[in-house]
Amino acid sequence: MMRKLWLNLGAAALLFAALAAVSWLTRTSTPVGSEALRLTALSPGTVKDIQIQRQDGSLVALTRNGDFWRVTEPFAARANPVRAAAIASLAGATTNVFYPVAAIPLAEAGLAPPQLVVALNGTALEIGARQSLDDLRYVRVEQRVALLKDHFFHHLDQPAAGFVHPAPLPPGANVKAIRAEAFELKLGAGKWTWAPSEFAVSADAVVTLVSRWQAASATAVMAMDPAVKWRDNIAVTLSTGDVLQFKVREAGEHGWLGLPALNLQYQFPRTRIRQLFEAGQSERIRGRGAGDLRARAARS
C-alpha cells in the first residue's frame, strides 16, 4: 500500500513539473500567430562574413567572395559550400516563440555562457542548450531569446577542419603534373609524358587518372594525425604553377591524402585512394601493400 502511494506521489510530482514547464513557456513566450518573426533583419543571400566563437576562445571565420566561401581563420582554405550556406541560412530563420531575456534563466537555457556565438555580418547569435523533448534550441539575439528547430547546430559544432571543402584541389584546377615515388606524369606542348618510359600507359588511362584527381572529393576532412606514419609523398602541379605536396596512407577501409601545409587530411574510401595512383584497370602504377607507392617500374 505504502509503495503504491509513493509511486502515485512520484507520478504526480513529474506531472506537476511538466505542467509548470508548459505554464512557464506559455507565460513568457510571445506568440505572433501564423506569421512568424524573423530571427535577424538579414537575408541568407546577403551574408558574406561568418565568425564562430567557441567557449575555449577559438575562432573559425568564413568569408564569401562571389559564389565561393573561404575559411580565413584559423587557416586559409576553400570552405565547404554546403556547410557555409546552412549556417548563413540562420539569418533568414523564423520562429513564433520569443522570450524577453529577463524572463529566461540563462544558465538553464545554456546561454550563460552560450555554447558558442555565431556572428553573421556582425549580428551575433548566441547558441544555447537544446530541448530534447521538442528538438528545439535556444538562440539569443540582442534582448530576445528564440526557440528554433535544431537543424543547424551540427554544422556549427565542427572542428576547424570540418569547414574545409572536401575537394583537395582548388575549383576548376587543371593538373599539369603528378609526381610520386614510382612515377612522374607531365603535360608539355599539349602532350602527356610518362616516366618510367618502359612502363606502358595508354593515353586514355592517363586522362582517366588526371580526371580522378580533378574530381576527387573526400568523405571527411580533419586535422592531420601526428601520431600516424605517412609513408608516401606525391606532388601535384597545377596550371597556375602552384604545387600541392601531399602525403598518403591507408588503414583498414580508408585512405587519406595529407596536406601538411594546412595540417589537413582528406579521408577517402580505400578503393578511391588507390584509384588516384592507378592508370586504368590493367596498368597499375602503385605497388603492393597498403599505402606503398614505391611500385615496380615494370610488370612481372
Buried (B, 14 or more C-beta within 10 A) or exposed (E): EEEEEEEEEEEEEEEEEEEEEEEBBEEBBEEEEEEBBBBBEBEBEEBBBBBBBBEEEEEBBBBBEEEBBBBBBEBEBBBBBEBBBBBBBBBBBEBBBBBEBEEBEBEEBBBEEBBBBBBBBEBBBBBBBBBEEEEBBBBBBEEBBBBBEBEBBEBBEBEBBBBBBBBBBBEEBEBBBBBBBBBBBBBEEEEBEBEEEEBEBEEEBBEBBBEBBBEBEBEBBBBBEEEEEBBBBBEBBBEEEEEBEBBBBBEEEBBBBBBEEBBBBBBBEBEBBBBBBBBBEEBBBBBEEEBBBEBBEEEE
